[in-house]
Amino acid sequence: MKVEQIYTGCLAQGAYYIESRGEVAIVDPLREIQPYLDKAETDGATIKYVLETHFHADFVSGHVDLAKASGAQIVFGPNATPAFQAHIACDGEELKVGNVTIKVLHTPGHTMESTTYLLRDEQGKDYAIFTGDTLFIGDVGRPDLAVKSDLTEKQLAEHLYDSLRSKIMTLPDEVIVYPAHGAGSACGKNMSKETSDRLGNQKLTNYALRATMTREEFVKEVTDGLLPPPGYFPLNVKMNREGYASITEVLQQGQQALSPEAFEAAANETGALVLDTRDPEEFAKGFIPNSINIGIDGNFAPWVGALIPDIQQPILFVSEEGREEEVVTRLARVGYDHAIGYLEGGFKSWVQAGKEVDTIRCIIAEEFAYRYALATSIQKNIKVVDVRKPGEYQAQHVESAQNAPLDYLNNYLSELPKEEDIFLHCAGGYRSMIAASILKARGYDNIINIMGGFKAIAATTVPVTAYVCPSTLK
């Protein structure tokens, strides 16, 4: 028996490859399916099942393409209603993969079709559970994503409480927990950076698995502090339920090389968003006017999903040369299938063509400290905007800073003056450059980005609030 976790850090997502005696089951595959096909070929094995724990909201699964390419059967748990051919398993049903058994455990709560797959080894011993978004390391799935007119957030949380206690916590402590996500995913609020653990340890350390916890306490704690989910979540659920274009077609369409002239013409004709995926510091030195920077080397796909509301939006992109396929692939992972081309030769070709270029002012933390002190000495206010998440801001921030979380920046535009300097920062510089590009595109010409973010600022003389441990913030 072979069990392999295939973890994708930029999505904080775990897919799983289970092989026994030449048969394979894949749990929650990513959109790009070739790596799974290659693994099976290397093992001389056949992919028998594609197991889906639920209709994912934060990424587009590869289940449809993988089933077509391999002949595998797609499996969902009870209550799933896919628009394509799939096996809807019963609670307690057992699936054979070589010499091992996978038992279907219906665990509603995150969504009503949420299912955990229990892997039993060759001797029939409980070995591991693939929990999807039902149980994470340090947390459980949020119960607000599948709310319908006849099902409240509270009712979903109650279902989750029952699922955990009747289906999962009754399993042996030595069982390995393999979740669909880790820290950084928006599908929970308190996930660990660890991507697997023993169930016994989770019973001791996961707040939601406290043995003495009442149903009412569980509902309160699980629903407390939930931020609104990103807007693209229901659109990804729709794609996962109804199907989608082949990843091959999406890659071909997105990897069309366009000269600066053709790129500019396409932007004007289609109204496409111009997305610059280069390093934030490189972007600041020069970029196509009105383009938005979301660096490929950060949490690229989740930020695309959070900040581009229309999943059908045509996208033209600028990237480092040689990374074009990576950009299109990572857009497609979250359902943005309408990339229509990239700037051939990268940004330097735009400059060489004599096209208009814009820039963003950047200063180091020490210069910001000097300006802050100077403004204070003459009793002048200085506009500091902190685009980190509310919890980060509450833990510690520049004393006079306004919190405008990047996810909800649009809600704060009326509070940001266009006629005076705005000093932007996040934790390290990635998010603040995204914010700077958005504001610049909306006519804010006095944006100044603080390089190094709050970490660098805190090392200067700029006054900051006393630190409060995030775990104490409720």
N, C-alpha and C positions, 0 to 999 in steps of 0.2 A: 504494500500500500504506500502510495506517495501522496502527501498533502502539501501543496505549495501556495503560499499567499503571494499574490501579485499586487503590490501596493503602489499606487500612483500618488505621489506626494502633492502635486499641484491641485488635485481634487480631493485629497485626503480620503481616497477610496480604495477599498480592498476587494479584489476579485480572487477567486480560488480555483485551483486545479487539483482535482482528486482522481488518482489513477490506481486501478487494480486489475491485474490479469488482462491487460490489453484493452480495458474499457475506461472511459473518462467521463466525469461530470464536471462541468464548469459552473461556478456560482457567481452570479452578478457580473458578467463580462463587460468590459468597456466597448466602446463603439468600434475601435479598430481591432479586427478579429484575427489578423494574421499571426500574431504571437501565440495564440491558443492553438491554431492549426499547426504551426511549426513545432510546438511542444509535443503535440500528439504524434506527429510524424516522426519526430526524434525517438519517441518511446515505442514506436511501432504500434500505436494504440488508435482506437476509434472513439470519437466523442459520441457518447450515447445520450446524455442529457445536458440541457442548459437549464439550470435551476434559478428561478427568479424569486427573490425573497418578497418582493412587492413591486408595484409600479413606482419606480424611482422618480423623485422630483428634481434632484440636483444634478443629474446627468442622464444622458441617453444611453441606455444599455445596448450591447451588441447582440442581444438575443435573436433578433429577427435575421440579421445577416449571417450569424454563426450557424443557426439551424439550417439555413438555405445552403451554406457552403459545406457543411459536414454531414447533413442528413440527420442530425440529432433532434430529439424531441424537446420542445420547450415545456417546462413544467412550472405552473403557478400553484399556490395554495387555494383553499376555499375562498369563495366570494370574488375571485378575479374574473373579469369579463373582457378579455382581450378581443380585438377585432380580427385576429389571425388564428390559425390553427395552433392549439396548444392543449396539453393535458392538464386539466384542473384536478389536482389531487385531493383526496379526502384526508381529513385529520386522522393521523395514525397510520396512513398508508406507507408501505415499505417499498423502496426502489432498490434493485440490485445493480451494483457496479462491480463487475468482476467478483471477487470473494468478499466484498464488503457490502454493508446495507446502509441505506440512507432513509431514515424515518421522517415523515412529514409531521411537523408539530404546528398546528394553526395557532398563531400568537397575535391576534388582533389588538390594536391600540394605537400604534403609530399610524397605520391605515387598517381598514377592515380585512384586507386580503393578506396582511403581513404574516409571513410564515418563517419559522425556524427549521433548519434541516439538521437532524441529529445523525452524525456519522458513527456507525458501529464497526469496529475492526473485524478481522478475519475470525476472531474467537467470539464475536458477538458482544464485545465489551464496549460500553459507551466511551467514545474517544474525543469527539469534538462537536460543537454546535456552531452553525453558520447562521448568525442571528439577524443579518440584514440591519435594519434600523430599529429593531425591537430592543436590543441590549447592546450598548457600547461599553468600552472600557472607561469606567468612571461616570457613566451617565446612561440614560435611556432615550429612545426616540421621542421627539416632540409630538404631542398629540393634537396639534392644531392644523395639520396640513390637509387632512381629509374631511374637514368639517363640512357638512351639508345641512340643508334645511331641517332634516329630521335627525341630525346627529350633532351634538354639541361637543366642544372641546373637553368639557367635564366628563361627558359620557365616554369619549374615546380614552381619556386618562383612566377611567374606571375599568375599561376593557383591558388596558395595558397592565394595570395592577393585577388583575386576575390572571392574565397570560403569564406574567413573570412568576407569580407564586404557584400556579398550578402546573405549568409546563416546563419552566426553566429552573427555578430554585429547588425543585425536587430532584434534580439530577445530581450525580456524584460530584464532589468537590474537585476531583482531579480532571474533570472534563475541561477541554480547552475552549475558550470563547473566541470565535473569529467573527468580528463585526464587519459591517460594510463600510464604516468610516472611523476616522480618528480625529484628533485635534485639528481645527481649522474648518471643519464642515459646518454648514448652517442647519444640519438636521438634528442637532442637539445643542446644549449650551455649556456643558461642563466636561467635554471629552478629554481623556488623557492623551498624551503624546504616544503612549504605548499602543500597539496595534493588535495585541492579543494578550490573554491572561488566563489563569486557571479560574474556574467558576468559584471555587472556594475563597480565593482572594477577593473576588468581586463581592461576594456575600459579606466580607469583612469591611471593604473599603468604599463600595459604591453606595452613595447616599440613598438611592432609590431601592436598594435591596435590603435595607435594615429589617431584621427579623421582627422587630416590635412595631414596625410602621403600620399605622391604620390606613384604611382606604382614603379617609378624609385628608390625613397628613400627606399621603402620596400625591393626591390630586393637587393640593395646594403647592407642594414643593416642585412638582414637575411642571406646572403651568406658570409658576412665578418667574417673572423677568424675561419671558419670551419676547424677542423682538419680531416685528413683522417679517415673514419669509420673503426672500427675493421674488420679484415679479415674474421671473422666468420659470419658477417651480411648476405651476399648473400647466404650462406649455410643454415642459418636458414630460410630465405625467401623460399628457395627451399623446405625445409621440410614442412613448413606451407602451401605451395601451393600443394605439391604432396602427403603428408601424411608421416607416420613414423611408426616405430615399437611401439608396445604397451608398455606403461610405466611398466606394470607388467613384461614383458619379460626383459626389460632393468634392472630392479631392481634385478631380479633373477640372471641374468648373472653377474652383478657387485658385488653381495654380496656373492661371493665364498671365503670362508676362506682358506688361504694358509699358510702353515708352512714356516718358513724362507727358508728352502731348496727348497720347491716348488715355493715360491715367486721368489727366485733367478733364478731358472730354467726357470720359465715362462718369466722373464725379458729377459733372454738370448735367448730363443727360439723365442719370438714374437717381440723383439725390442721395447717392451712397454716402454712408459714414466713412470718413477716412480715419483708419485706426493705425496708429504708429506703435509698433511693438518693440521698439529698441529700448536700450537701457535708459532709465530716466535722466541721467546726467548727459548722455549724448543727445537725447531729445531736447533738453533745455537749451543746448547750444545752437540749435536750428531745426525747424520743422515746417511742414506744409501748413500754412495758415488754416485755422479752424479744425485741425486734426486733433484727435484725442489720444493721449499716451496711456497704454496699459502694457507694461513691460512683460515680455514673454517669460522672463526669468523669475517672476513672482507668482502670486496666486492668480494667474492670468484668467483662466476660464471662469472661476467664481466671480471675479470682478466684472468680466464681460457680462455675465448673467445678471449681476446686480445693477449695472449702470446703463445697459442698452435695453430699453423696455420692449422694443419690438423685435421678436425673434425672427421675423421675416425681413428685417432691415437689410438691404444690400450693403455689403461691406467691401471697401477697397483697403488694402493694407500696405504698410511700409515695414519691412523687416530687415534684419541682417541677412546678407546674401548667404544662401544655403539653408535657411531655416523656414522657407516658404511652406513646405509640406507640414512641418511641425505646427505652424500657426493655423493652417486650415484644419488639421486634425484636432487641435485643442479647441478650436471654435466649435467643431462638429460634436465634440464630446458633450457640450451643453446645449446642443440643438440649433446652433447658429450655422445653418447650412447654406447661407446665401452670400458667402464670399465670392466675388466675381472677378478678382484679379489682384495682382500686386505690382508695385513699382519696380520695373526691371532695372537692375544695377543699384538698387537701394537709394537712400536719400542723396548720396553724392551725385547721382545722375540728374536729380531734380536741380541741384545747385549748378551743375555743369550746363544745364539747359537754360540757365538764367532766369529761372522761375522765382516768384516771390517767396521769401523766407521770413518766418517769425521766430522769436526767441522768448525765453522766460528768465527773468533775473533770479540768480541764486546767490546766497551769501552763506558763509560759514557761521557756526554758532557763536564764535567769539565776536564777529562783527555785529550780530544781532544783539549780543549782550551790551556792546558799546552803544548801539542806537537806543536800546531800551533804557540804559542808564541816563543817556543824554535827554531823552524825552521826559524821564522822571524828574530830572534836575530842573527842568523848566515847567514842570507840572502840565505836561502835554500827554494826552492819551495816545497810546500806540495800539493799533488794531492787530491782535494776534488771534488767529483762527486755528484751532486744534481739530484735525479731521479724524482722530482716532475714535474707536468705539466708546460708548458712554462709560463702560466699566474701566477702560484704560484711563480715561479722563478723570473719573472719580477717584481712582487710586492715587493719582498725583498729576498735577498740571501746573503750567505757568499761571501765576496768581491772577493776571488780568485776562487770560485767554478765554475766548468763546468756544464752546464745543459745537461743531457742525459735522457730525459723523459723515464720512464719505458716502456711505450707503444712501443717505437721505439729504445730500447736499442741496438738491433742488428746493427743499423745504425752507432753506435758510437764505436764499438769494435776496429776498427783500430786506434782510438785516445786514447785508454786506454792501458798504458804500463803494461806488465806482470811482469817486473823486479823490480817494486817499489811499495810501499804501496799505496793503493787506499782507501781513507776514503769516505764511502758511507752514504748518509742520504736522507730521504724524509721528510714528515711533522711530523710523529710520530713514524715510525719504521716498519710499515707493508710492505710498498712498497720496502723499501731499503733491507729488508731481501729477498724478492722475487728476486730482482736484484742481491743480493749477491749470492744466490743459483745458479742463471743462470750463472753468471761469474765464480763461483767456478767450475761448471760442464764443463766450457770451458777452464779450465786450468789457471785461474787467482788465484794464491795461496796466494796473498798478499792483500786480501780483509779485510778491517776493517769496521765493521758496527757501526755507532754512535747511541747508544740507546736514545730514546726520540726524535730523529729527529731535525728538524729545530727549533721547539718550545723550546726544551731544549738548543740548541746551542745559540739561541738569548738571553738567560738569562745569558750567560757567557761573557767573555771579547773578544771573537772572533769578529773581525770587520765585520759588515754586512752593506749592502747598505741601503740608506734611503727608508722608506716605501712609496710605491705608491699604492693608492687605485685601486684594480682590475677593478672597474667600469669605471675608466678613461683610461684603456688600450684598445686600438682598433687595 
